[in-house]
Amino acid sequence: MNHRRHKLRVLIVDDHEVVHWGLRALLSGQEWVERCLVASNAEDALELTERWEPHVALVDLFLGSASGAELCRELRRRSPGTNVLLFSGSGRMSAAAARAAGAAGFVSKGLGARDVMAAIRAIGRGGQVFGEAPAAAEAGLTERERQVLGLVATGATNREIAEQLHLSHHTVKDYTRNVFRKLEVRNRAEAVQRAQRLGLLA
């Protein structure tokens, strides 16, 4: 399988340098990112879009005196293959308004870094994200891994989980490690907190 074709070119459009620096640093460390581009205004964003045809553009809703929604429409007109994720730290946008602008999603800058990364990845794959990061599908958990996660959330030990699911203790340990890896956490407490934020727990 050619894994390179699944990697994404991402364009960040924001007029704050610290946002450029932070998001670029985060995205550059993701194995699913092929190239990360940055623009501080609409003109540069359009030029980079025509040159690189990014798979996803993360566009600030307020670009100084310019409108991120208007830029979204123009980006989509010039590069129909570029999916746009609008984001803002000071305003909200309804799903209907974002879709009307041609965006595939809208998220707040108040989301955690991992959730923003998950949203960008989902948009780049053709999904839609409005208000929250994608949950179960983006986390990539199997049905059995979700069952293990649900029991972890109850405080059950690996041996107790093994008994309930009729699995070996070592198999449960493997499933737990897979859950930690996919949720990008280090321990049970972080796994439960992350799963709650993503809506993975009933």
N, CA, C and O of each residue as an XYZ file, in Angstrom:
808
protein
N       0.846     -1.200      0.000
C       0.000      0.000      0.000
C       0.876      1.243      0.000
O       1.906      1.280      0.673
N       0.474      2.254     -0.748
C       1.221      3.496     -0.811
C       0.718      4.440      0.271
O      -0.298      5.111      0.090
N       1.433      4.494      1.403
C       0.965      5.301      2.523
C       1.113      6.798      2.234
O       0.413      7.615      2.831
N       2.008      7.155      1.333
C       2.240      8.566      1.070
C       0.995      9.263      0.545
O       0.763     10.436      0.837
N       0.190      8.535     -0.236
C      -0.981      9.176     -0.822
C      -2.007      9.568      0.241
O      -2.883     10.395     -0.009
N      -1.890      8.961      1.441
C      -2.816      9.279      2.512
C      -2.344     10.471      3.337
O      -3.075     10.950      4.203
N      -1.139     10.952      3.081
C      -0.638     12.095      3.823
C      -1.265     13.387      3.302
O      -1.588     13.511      2.120
N      -1.424     14.332      4.204
C      -2.155     15.549      3.867
C      -1.249     16.775      3.761
O      -0.297     16.938      4.523
N      -1.571     17.619      2.805
C      -0.983     18.957      2.740
C      -1.956     19.895      3.451
O      -3.133     19.972      3.099
N      -1.451     20.598      4.447
C      -2.306     21.445      5.287
C      -1.871     22.904      5.179
O      -0.685     23.219      5.283
N      -2.829     23.774      4.972
C      -2.580     25.216      4.923
C      -3.207     25.872      6.156
O      -4.392     25.684      6.435
N      -2.400     26.639      6.886
C      -2.884     27.388      8.047
C      -2.996     28.856      7.646
O      -2.023     29.452      7.184
N      -4.178     29.434      7.822
C      -4.381     30.838      7.476
C      -4.806     31.589      8.733
O      -5.940     31.459      9.193
N      -3.890     32.368      9.278
C      -4.155     33.104     10.518
C      -3.212     34.295     10.562
O      -2.071     34.198     10.110
N      -3.674     35.417     11.102
C      -2.828     36.613     11.104
C      -2.028     36.768     12.399
O      -1.479     37.839     12.657
N      -1.958     35.715     13.212
C      -1.157     35.757     14.433
C       0.040     34.813     14.298
O      -0.121     33.620     14.041
N       1.225     35.359     14.472
C       2.452     34.578     14.287
C       2.537     33.418     15.262
O       3.006     32.338     14.901
N       2.087     33.628     16.503
C       2.187     32.568     17.502
C       1.304     31.377     17.134
O       1.630     30.232     17.449
N       0.184     31.655     16.465
C      -0.692     30.567     16.011
C       0.016     29.782     14.916
O       0.002     28.551     14.918
N       0.639     30.502     13.975
C       1.425     29.843     12.918
C       2.462     28.911     13.533
O       2.561     27.739     13.170
N       3.232     29.455     14.470
C       4.330     28.711     15.071
C       3.823     27.467     15.786
O       4.357     26.372     15.603
N       2.787     27.644     16.601
C       2.273     26.527     17.375
C       1.669     25.431     16.523
O       1.983     24.254     16.706
N       0.803     25.807     15.591
C       0.150     24.802     14.756
C       1.138     24.127     13.806
O       1.056     22.924     13.558
N       2.057     24.905     13.288
C       3.039     24.308     12.378
C       3.911     23.301     13.119
O       4.228     22.236     12.590
N       4.297     23.643     14.348
C       5.109     22.730     15.149
C       4.338     21.442     15.430
O       4.904     20.351     15.358
N       3.061     21.563     15.746
C       2.238     20.386     16.035
C       2.032     19.534     14.789
O       2.185     18.313     14.828
N       1.684     20.188     13.687
C       1.393     19.448     12.458
C       2.637     18.791     11.871
O       2.569     17.687     11.331
N       3.761     19.470     11.978
C       4.991     18.923     11.401
C       5.394     17.622     12.086
O       6.131     16.817     11.516
N       4.915     17.421     13.300
C       5.249     16.206     14.012
C       4.278     15.060     13.776
O       4.439     13.988     14.359
N       3.269     15.267     12.927
C       2.276     14.230     12.654
C       2.693     13.418     11.431
O       3.021     13.977     10.385
N       2.678     12.092     11.576
C       3.109     11.240     10.467
C       2.167     11.296      9.276
O       2.536     10.892      8.173
N       0.945     11.796      9.490
C      -0.028     11.862      8.390
C       0.029     13.194      7.645
O      -0.768     13.421      6.735
N       0.950     14.072      8.011
C       1.084     15.370      7.342
C       2.263     15.334      6.376
O       3.395     15.058      6.773
N       1.990     15.612      5.117
C       3.036     15.649      4.099
C       3.738     16.997      4.085
O       4.964     17.062      3.996
N       2.961     18.078      4.173
C       3.526     19.431      4.129
C       2.590     20.378      4.877
O       1.369     20.267      4.776
N       3.180     21.312      5.632
C       2.402     22.315      6.349
C       2.769     23.695      5.818
O       3.932     24.095      5.866
N       1.789     24.411      5.317
C       1.978     25.735      4.740
C       1.306     26.778      5.634
O       0.322     26.470      6.307
N       1.821     27.991      5.649
C       1.227     29.037      6.474
C       1.052     30.315      5.657
O       1.870     30.642      4.798
N      -0.038     31.027      5.950
C      -0.315     32.316      5.305
C      -0.935     33.231      6.354
O      -1.712     32.786      7.199
N      -0.588     34.500      6.295
C      -1.111     35.455      7.277
C      -2.204     36.337      6.702
O      -2.788     37.146      7.423
N      -2.489     36.192      5.406
C      -3.552     36.996      4.794
C      -4.173     36.232      3.620
O      -3.666     35.195      3.191
N      -5.276     36.770      3.121
C      -6.021     36.088      2.064
C      -5.215     35.958      0.781
O      -5.270     34.927      0.110
N      -4.473     36.993      0.443
C      -3.692     36.973     -0.797
C      -2.672     35.844     -0.800
O      -2.558     35.098     -1.773
N      -1.930     35.726      0.300
C      -0.936     34.654      0.400
C      -1.606     33.286      0.417
O      -1.099     32.326     -0.164
N      -2.754     33.209      1.090
C      -3.479     31.939      1.171
C      -3.906     31.464     -0.208
O      -3.773     30.283     -0.530
N      -4.414     32.369     -1.015
C      -4.861     32.007     -2.362
C      -3.674     31.595     -3.237
O      -3.768     30.651     -4.022
N      -2.562     32.313     -3.092
C      -1.372     31.996     -3.884
C      -0.847     30.596     -3.527
O      -0.510     29.810     -4.412
N      -0.783     30.295     -2.223
C      -0.304     28.982     -1.786
C      -1.270     27.866     -2.191
O      -0.854     26.755     -2.518
N      -2.557     28.181     -2.162
C      -3.562     27.187     -2.552
C      -3.435     26.832     -4.022
O      -3.506     25.659     -4.386
N      -3.247     27.830     -4.864
C      -3.109     27.563     -6.302
C      -1.822     26.805     -6.599
O      -1.766     26.010     -7.537
N      -0.793     27.051     -5.802
C       0.499     26.394     -6.042
C       0.528     24.954     -5.509
O       1.029     24.053     -6.180
N      -0.008     24.744     -4.308
C       0.146     23.454     -3.630
C      -1.127     22.608     -3.575
O      -1.053     21.406     -3.319
N      -2.285     23.212     -3.809
C      -3.563     22.499     -3.717
C      -3.649     21.674     -2.426
O      -3.721     20.447     -2.475
N      -3.642     22.346     -1.285
C      -3.695     21.615     -0.007
C      -4.982     20.808      0.122
O      -6.025     21.165     -0.427
N      -4.875     19.711      0.863
C      -6.063     18.890      1.092
C      -7.018     19.559      2.074
O      -8.236     19.412      1.974
N      -6.444     20.300      3.031
C      -7.265     20.987      4.023
C      -6.650     22.338      4.353
O      -5.433     22.473      4.478
N      -7.522     23.336      4.492
C      -7.086     24.678      4.886
C      -7.768     25.032      6.199
O      -8.995     25.012      6.299
N      -6.965     25.354      7.202
C      -7.484     25.798      8.495
C      -7.492     27.320      8.461
O      -6.436     27.952      8.482
N      -8.679     27.905      8.410
C      -8.810     29.344      8.157
C      -9.453     30.061      9.345
O     -10.552     29.709      9.772
N      -8.753     31.073      9.875
C      -9.299     31.881     10.961
C     -10.532     32.631     10.449
O     -10.527     33.176      9.345
N     -11.577     32.649     11.260
C     -12.814     33.309     10.853
C     -12.636     34.814     10.693
O     -13.328     35.454      9.902
N     -11.682     35.376     11.468
C     -11.431     36.820     11.405
C      -9.969     37.064     11.064
O      -9.086     36.844     11.893
N      -9.718     37.517      9.847
C      -8.359     37.789      9.371
C      -8.158     39.299      9.279
O      -8.179     39.881      8.195
N      -7.964     39.921     10.446
C      -7.871     41.372     10.445
C      -9.197     41.955     10.003
O     -10.228     41.722     10.634
N      -9.171     42.712      8.917
C     -10.408     43.292      8.383
C     -11.071     42.377      7.366
O     -12.166     42.669      6.886
N     -10.410     41.267      7.034
C     -10.958     40.336      6.041
C     -11.848     39.297      6.722
O     -11.810     39.116      7.939
N     -12.642     38.628      5.904
C     -13.556     37.607      6.401
C     -13.057     36.218      6.024
O     -12.807     35.936      4.852
N     -12.916     35.367      7.010
C     -12.509     34.002      6.743
C     -13.541     33.255      5.918
O     -13.196     32.397      5.106
N     -14.808     33.584      6.128
C     -15.882     32.934      5.372
C     -15.780     33.274      3.885
O     -15.960     32.407      3.030
N     -15.490     34.544      3.586
C     -15.352     34.951      2.181
C     -14.129     34.291      1.554
O     -14.171     33.859      0.402
N     -13.044     34.215      2.316
C     -11.841     33.544      1.815
C     -12.139     32.069      1.560
O     -11.659     31.498      0.581
N     -12.918     31.462      2.426
C     -13.299     30.063      2.252
C     -13.971     29.848      0.906
O     -13.639     28.908      0.184
N     -14.904     30.707      0.571
C     -15.606     30.584     -0.719
C     -14.634     30.678     -1.887
O     -14.740     29.927     -2.856
N     -13.678     31.614     -1.787
C     -12.731     31.804     -2.881
C     -11.747     30.640     -2.973
O     -11.380     30.215     -4.068
N     -11.322     30.129     -1.820
C     -10.428     28.965     -1.817
C     -11.106     27.776     -2.485
O     -10.497     27.061     -3.281
N     -12.359     27.581     -2.151
C     -13.098     26.448     -2.706
C     -13.335     26.634     -4.212
O     -13.356     25.663     -4.969
N     -13.511     27.885     -4.632
C     -13.722     28.146     -6.058
C     -12.467     27.855     -6.856
O     -12.533     27.286     -7.945
N     -11.323     28.244     -6.314
C     -10.064     28.052     -7.021
C      -9.512     26.636     -6.883
O      -8.821     26.145     -7.775
N      -9.817     25.987     -5.774
C      -9.298     24.639     -5.530
C     -10.400     23.779     -4.899
O     -10.432     23.615     -3.680
N     -11.295     23.234     -5.715
C     -12.417     22.444     -5.194
C     -11.987     21.254     -4.342
O     -12.764     20.756     -3.527
N     -10.749     20.802     -4.533
C     -10.270     19.666     -3.759
C      -9.759     20.028     -2.376
O      -9.380     19.151     -1.601
N      -9.749     21.327     -2.062
C      -9.307     21.782     -0.747
C     -10.503     21.904      0.186
O     -11.411     22.696     -0.067
N     -10.509     21.130      1.258
C     -11.578     21.209      2.246
C     -11.188     22.218      3.318
O     -10.049     22.221      3.786
N     -12.115     23.065      3.703
C     -11.820     24.160      4.623
C     -12.418     23.916      6.003
O     -13.586     23.554      6.146
N     -11.578     24.127      7.015
C     -12.015     24.080      8.408
C     -11.854     25.488      8.967
O     -10.733     25.968      9.131
N     -12.971     26.151      9.260
C     -12.926     27.479      9.854
C     -12.727     27.352     11.362
O     -13.236     26.422     11.987
N     -11.983     28.294     11.939
C     -11.830     28.271     13.389
C     -11.703     29.688     13.924
O     -11.319     30.605     13.199
N     -12.029     29.857     15.201
C     -12.005     31.186     15.794
C     -11.858     31.091     17.301
O     -12.320     30.140     17.931
N     -11.208     32.094     17.864
C     -11.077     32.149     19.309
C     -12.017     33.153     19.930
O     -12.101     33.245     21.154
N     -12.731     33.911     19.106
C     -13.571     34.990     19.648
C     -14.989     35.013     19.088
O     -15.727     35.972     19.315
N     -15.367     34.001     18.380
C     -16.718     34.014     17.820
C     -17.225     32.618     17.547
O     -16.462     31.653     17.583
N     -18.500     32.510     17.276
C     -19.112     31.233     16.961
C     -19.721     31.321     15.569
O     -19.986     32.409     15.058
N     -19.934     30.172     14.973
C     -20.539     30.112     13.646
C     -21.391     28.858     13.575
O     -20.936     27.770     13.927
N     -22.610     29.009     13.125
C     -23.489     27.857     13.047
C     -23.026     26.917     11.940
O     -22.340     27.330     11.004
N     -23.404     25.668     12.059
C     -23.054     24.698     11.027
C     -23.633     25.113      9.687
O     -22.985     24.956      8.652
N     -24.860     25.648      9.699
C     -25.506     26.063      8.455
C     -24.737     27.199      7.782
O     -24.559     27.201      6.564
N     -24.283     28.166      8.586
C     -23.537     29.299      8.020
C     -22.185     28.846      7.486
O     -21.744     29.310      6.435
N     -21.523     27.938      8.208
C     -20.228     27.432      7.751
C     -20.390     26.665      6.443
O     -19.598     26.834      5.516
N     -21.413     25.829      6.371
C     -21.650     25.074      5.136
C     -21.985     26.016      3.980
O     -21.569     25.783      2.845
N     -22.730     27.070      4.267
C     -23.082     28.029      3.222
C     -21.841     28.714      2.652
O     -21.815     29.102      1.484
N     -20.817     28.856      3.487
C     -19.558     29.468      3.034
C     -18.686     28.465      2.293
O     -17.655     28.824      1.723
N     -19.110     27.199      2.306
C     -18.340     26.169      1.623
C     -17.412     25.393      2.530
O     -16.645     24.554      2.058
N     -17.470     25.662      3.848
C     -16.591     24.989      4.793
C     -17.114     23.600      5.139
O     -18.315     23.335      5.091
N     -16.187     22.731      5.484
C     -16.553     21.376      5.915
C     -16.597     21.290      7.433
O     -16.901     20.235      7.990
N     -16.295     22.397      8.103
C     -16.343     22.367      9.547
C     -15.999     23.691     10.186
O     -15.499     24.610      9.535
N     -16.278     23.769     11.481
C     -15.931     24.938     12.290
C     -15.594     24.454     13.692
O     -16.352     23.684     14.282
N     -14.455     24.902     14.235
C     -14.078     24.563     15.602
C     -13.557     25.807     16.312
O     -13.133     26.776     15.682
N     -13.600     25.752     17.620
C     -13.096     26.842     18.445
C     -11.609     26.659     18.725
O     -11.127     25.532     18.839
N     -10.888     27.762     18.833
C      -9.487     27.695     19.205
C      -9.334     27.232     20.647
O      -8.229     26.925     21.095
N     -10.442     27.184     21.366
C     -10.402     26.722     22.741
C     -10.269     25.217     22.874
O     -10.019     24.713     23.968
N     -10.433     24.488     21.767
C     -10.248     23.037     21.813
C      -8.794     22.699     22.117
O      -7.892     23.483     21.822
N      -8.577     21.547     22.699
C      -7.223     21.101     22.957
C      -6.475     20.841     21.662
O      -7.089     20.610     20.620
N      -5.152     20.879     21.725
C      -4.323     20.699     20.529
C      -4.620     19.378     19.827
O      -4.716     19.330     18.601
N      -4.764     18.304     20.607
C      -5.011     16.999     20.001
C      -6.353     16.968     19.280
O      -6.493     16.341     18.231
N      -7.339     17.656     19.860
C      -8.651     17.680     19.229
C      -8.628     18.484     17.930
O      -9.292     18.119     16.960
N      -7.867     19.574     17.911
C      -7.734     20.355     16.674
C      -7.034     19.512     15.611
O      -7.431     19.530     14.445
N      -5.991     18.771     16.006
C      -5.299     17.897     15.058
C      -6.264     16.844     14.501
O      -6.251     16.553     13.305
N      -7.099     16.277     15.380
C      -8.056     15.257     14.945
C      -9.066     15.851     13.973
O      -9.460     15.198     13.007
N      -9.488     17.089     14.226
C     -10.445     17.746     13.339
C      -9.818     18.005     11.968
O     -10.450     17.769     10.938
N      -8.583     18.488     11.956
C      -7.889     18.737     10.687
C      -7.763     17.444      9.893
O      -7.998     17.419      8.685
N      -7.393     16.384     10.576
C      -7.228     15.097      9.893
C      -8.553     14.606      9.328
O      -8.606     14.107      8.204
N      -9.614     14.747     10.099
C     -10.933     14.308      9.631
C     -11.389     15.113      8.415
O     -11.918     14.546      7.459
N     -11.186     16.429      8.449
C     -11.567     17.278      7.322
C     -10.747     16.911      6.094
O     -11.274     16.864      4.983
N      -9.468     16.653      6.289
C      -8.606     16.278      5.172
C      -9.014     14.971      4.530
O      -8.728     14.730      3.357
N      -9.687     14.124      5.300
C     -10.155     12.841      4.774
C     -11.558     12.931      4.195
O     -12.137     11.921      3.794
N     -12.104     14.146      4.152
C     -13.426     14.316      3.564
C     -14.565     14.340      4.553
O     -15.731     14.333      4.156
N     -14.246     14.369      5.850
C     -15.291     14.394      6.864
C     -15.767     15.805      7.164
O     -15.337     16.773      6.538
N     -16.664     15.898      8.136
C     -17.174     17.186      8.582
C     -17.083     17.254     10.099
O     -17.328     16.268     10.793
N     -16.728     18.425     10.601
C     -16.596     18.623     12.042
C     -17.178     19.985     12.397
O     -16.700     21.016     11.925
N     -18.209     19.981     13.228
C     -18.816     21.244     13.631
C     -18.896     21.329     15.145
O     -19.745     20.693     15.769
N     -18.005     22.123     15.732
C     -18.046     22.390     17.150
C     -17.189     21.496     18.004
O     -16.617     21.961     18.990
N     -17.077     20.221     17.660
C     -16.300     19.284     18.451
C     -15.394     18.484     17.540
O     -15.632     18.390     16.336
N     -14.369     17.915     18.112
C     -13.490     17.048     17.341
C     -14.212     15.746     17.031
O     -15.107     15.348     17.778
N     -13.844     15.071     15.941
C     -14.471     13.804     15.621
C     -14.208     12.792     16.719
O     -13.147     12.802     17.343
N     -15.155     11.935     16.950
C     -15.049     11.031     18.090
C     -14.596      9.641     17.707
O     -13.452      9.450     17.295
N     -15.474      8.677     17.838
C     -15.069      7.274     17.740
C     -14.378      6.926     16.431
O     -13.349      6.250     16.432
N     -14.929      7.377     15.327
C     -14.349      7.000     14.036
C     -12.917      7.495     13.913
O     -12.045      6.779     13.423
N     -12.675      8.743     14.367
C     -11.328      9.293     14.246
C     -10.372      8.635     15.221
O      -9.185      8.485     14.931
N     -10.882      8.246     16.366
C     -10.013      7.585     17.324
C      -9.565      6.235     16.797
O      -8.504      5.737     17.173
N     -10.373      5.640     15.924
C      -9.976      4.397     15.278
C     -10.043      3.172     16.174
O      -9.348      2.187     15.925
N     -10.875      3.215     17.222
C     -10.972      2.079     18.128
C     -11.850      0.974     17.539
O     -12.879      1.241     16.918
N     -11.425     -0.260     17.746
C     -12.251     -1.389     17.341
C     -13.357     -1.581     18.383
O     -13.317     -0.978     19.456
N     -14.335     -2.415     18.064
C     -15.429     -2.657     18.998
C     -14.899     -3.245     20.308
O     -15.341     -2.848     21.386
N     -13.967     -4.177     20.221
C     -13.405     -4.783     21.429
C     -12.621     -3.757     22.246
O     -12.687     -3.758     23.475
N     -11.884     -2.888     21.567
C     -11.135     -1.850     22.271
C     -12.077     -0.888     22.982
O     -11.761     -0.398     24.066
N     -13.229     -0.615     22.383
C     -14.213      0.248     23.046
C     -14.785     -0.434     24.281
O     -15.038      0.209     25.299
N     -14.984     -1.737     24.177
C     -15.482     -2.480     25.339
C     -14.475     -2.410     26.486
O     -14.845     -2.178     27.637
N     -13.204     -2.612     26.159
C     -12.157     -2.535     27.174
C     -12.106     -1.130     27.769
O     -12.011     -0.974     28.986
N     -12.168     -0.109     26.916
C     -12.145      1.279     27.384
C     -13.312      1.551     28.326
O     -13.141      2.198     29.360
N     -14.491      1.061     27.973
C     -15.657      1.267     28.821
C     -15.479      0.659     30.201
O     -15.900      1.242     31.200
N     -14.857     -0.512     30.261
C     -14.615     -1.158     31.552
C     -13.492     -0.468     32.324
O     -13.530     -0.389     33.552
N     -12.494      0.033     31.593
C     -11.441      0.825     32.244
C     -12.066      2.028     32.944
O     -11.673      2.391     34.052
N     -13.042      2.637     32.281
C     -13.704      3.820     32.845
C     -14.467      3.509     34.125
O     -14.700      4.400     34.942
N     -14.858      2.247     34.305
C     -15.567      1.865     35.531
C     -14.606      1.600     36.684
O     -15.028      1.418     37.826
N     -13.293      1.579     36.373
C     -12.304      1.307     37.398
C     -11.905     -0.146     37.494
O     -11.165     -0.536     38.396
N     -12.401     -0.960     36.552
C     -12.082     -2.389     36.579
C     -10.597     -2.612     36.282
O     -10.003     -1.910     35.464
N     -10.011     -3.595     36.956
C      -8.615     -3.954     36.698
C      -8.539     -4.806     35.432
O      -9.559     -5.264     34.915
N      -7.318     -5.011     34.944
C      -7.159     -5.842     33.752
C      -7.690     -7.257     33.980
O      -8.296     -7.850     33.088
N      -7.460     -7.792     35.174
C      -7.947     -9.146     35.465
C      -9.474     -9.181     35.502
O     -10.085    -10.142     35.035
N     -10.077     -8.155     36.048
C     -11.547     -8.083     36.090
C     -12.119     -7.935     34.683
O     -13.143     -8.533     34.352
N     -11.440     -7.125     33.854
C     -11.876     -6.969     32.459
C     -11.757     -8.298     31.726
O     -12.641     -8.674     30.957
N     -10.657     -9.006     31.969
C     -10.437    -10.302     31.328
C     -11.555    -11.279     31.677
O     -12.030    -12.023     30.819
N     -11.968    -11.272     32.934
C     -13.039    -12.168     33.357
C     -14.368    -11.811     32.695
O     -15.101    -12.691     32.243
N     -14.669    -10.530     32.642
C     -15.954    -10.104     32.076
C     -16.033    -10.348     30.575
O     -17.094    -10.696     30.058
N     -14.919    -10.167     29.872
C     -14.916    -10.314     28.414
C     -14.438    -11.701     27.973
O     -14.345    -11.983     26.778
N     -14.132    -12.574     28.962
C     -13.680    -13.931     28.660
C     -12.424    -13.922     27.783
O     -12.329    -14.624     26.777
N     -11.465    -13.090     28.214
C     -10.186    -12.975     27.517
C      -9.069    -13.288     28.500
O      -9.282    -13.327     29.712
N      -7.880    -13.511     27.961
C      -6.734    -13.706     28.845
C      -6.266    -12.354     29.379
O      -6.515    -11.309     28.778
N      -5.587    -12.401     30.512
C      -5.060    -11.182     31.111
C      -4.101    -10.480     30.155
O      -4.112     -9.253     30.056
N      -3.275    -11.247     29.455
C      -2.297    -10.659     28.525
C      -2.993    -10.019     27.327
O      -2.541     -8.986     26.832
N      -4.080    -10.615     26.860
C      -4.829    -10.035     25.732
C      -5.424     -8.689     26.123
O      -5.414     -7.745     25.333
N      -5.941     -8.606     27.342
C      -6.501     -7.340     27.821
C      -5.408     -6.280     27.907
O      -5.644     -5.117     27.581
N      -4.218     -6.675     28.344
C      -3.105     -5.725     28.408
C      -2.776     -5.200     27.015
O      -2.479     -4.017     26.852
N      -2.827     -6.070     26.010
C      -2.562     -5.649     24.636
C      -3.622     -4.662     24.159
O      -3.303     -3.644     23.546
N      -4.888     -4.973     24.447
C      -5.971     -4.068     24.056
C      -5.826     -2.710     24.743
O      -6.047     -1.665     24.132
N      -5.454     -2.744     26.014
C      -5.299     -1.492     26.763
C      -4.179     -0.643     26.177
O      -4.316      0.573     26.046
N      -3.070     -1.291     25.824
C      -1.961     -0.559     25.194
C      -2.407      0.058     23.870
O      -2.045      1.192     23.558
N      -3.191     -0.688     23.093
C      -3.682     -0.162     21.817
C      -4.569      1.058     22.031
O      -4.483      2.036     21.288
N      -5.421      0.995     23.051
C      -6.297      2.130     23.358
C      -5.460      3.352     23.734
O      -5.722      4.455     23.255
N      -4.455      3.161     24.589
C      -3.588      4.277     24.988
C      -2.912      4.893     23.759
O      -2.843      6.114     23.619
N      -2.418      4.025     22.874
C      -1.717      4.517     21.684
C      -2.649      5.306     20.773
O      -2.292      6.383     20.296
N      -3.828      4.777     20.534
C      -4.759      5.442     19.616
C      -5.310      6.746     20.183
O      -5.575      7.694     19.443
N      -5.478      6.783     21.497
C      -5.970      8.013     22.121
C      -4.831      8.969     22.458
O      -5.062     10.096     22.895
N      -3.599      8.507     22.250
C      -2.402      9.312     22.517
C      -2.351      9.753     23.977
O      -2.183     10.934     24.284
N      -2.502      8.769     24.870
C      -2.443      9.032     26.312
C      -1.427      8.091     26.950
O      -0.944      7.154     26.314
N      -1.108      8.356     28.223
C      -0.065      7.589     28.900
C      -0.594      6.621     29.947
O       0.096      5.671     30.318
N      -1.811      6.854     30.427
C      -2.317      6.001     31.491
C      -3.841      5.939     31.471
O      -4.491      6.548     30.621
N      -4.402      5.191     32.425
C      -5.843      4.984     32.479
C      -6.615      6.277     32.712
O      -7.635      6.524     32.070
N      -6.121      7.102     33.638
C      -6.822      8.347     33.948
C      -6.910      9.240     32.716
O      -7.970      9.789     32.417
N      -5.800      9.384     32.003
C      -5.802     10.210     30.795
C      -6.709      9.603     29.726
O      -7.387     10.325     28.996
N      -6.716      8.276     29.639
C      -7.555      7.609     28.646
C      -9.026      7.904     28.895
O      -9.773      8.181     27.957
N      -9.445      7.848     30.152
C     -10.845      8.112     30.491
C     -11.204      9.570     30.219
O     -12.267      9.862     29.671
N     -10.312     10.486     30.605
C     -10.569     11.905     30.366
C     -10.685     12.200     28.878
O     -11.584     12.923     28.448
N      -9.770     11.635     28.093
C      -9.782     11.846     26.640
C     -11.039     11.254     26.023
O     -11.670     11.874     25.166
N     -11.399     10.062     26.457
C     -12.590      9.395     25.914
C     -13.851     10.180     26.245
O     -14.770     10.245     25.427
N     -13.908     10.770     27.418
C     -15.067     11.583     27.782
C     -15.177     12.813     26.889
O     -16.266     13.179     26.448
N     -14.024     13.450     26.625
C     -14.034     14.641     25.767
C     -14.462     14.304     24.347
O     -15.121     15.106     23.686
N     -14.086     13.109     23.875
C     -14.428     12.700     22.522
C     -15.812     12.053     22.417
O     -16.263     11.706     21.325
N     -16.464     11.899     23.539
C     -17.787     11.302     23.510
C     -17.771      9.810     23.278
O     -18.734      9.259     22.746
N     -16.694      9.140     23.666
C     -16.573      7.703     23.441
C     -17.227      6.882     24.545
O     -17.432      5.677     24.398
N     -17.550      7.548     25.653
C     -18.159      6.837     26.779
C     -19.624      7.254     26.916
O     -19.960      8.432     26.790
N     -20.472      6.290     27.170
C     -21.900      6.585     27.321
C     -22.127      7.408     28.590
O     -23.264      7.763     28.901
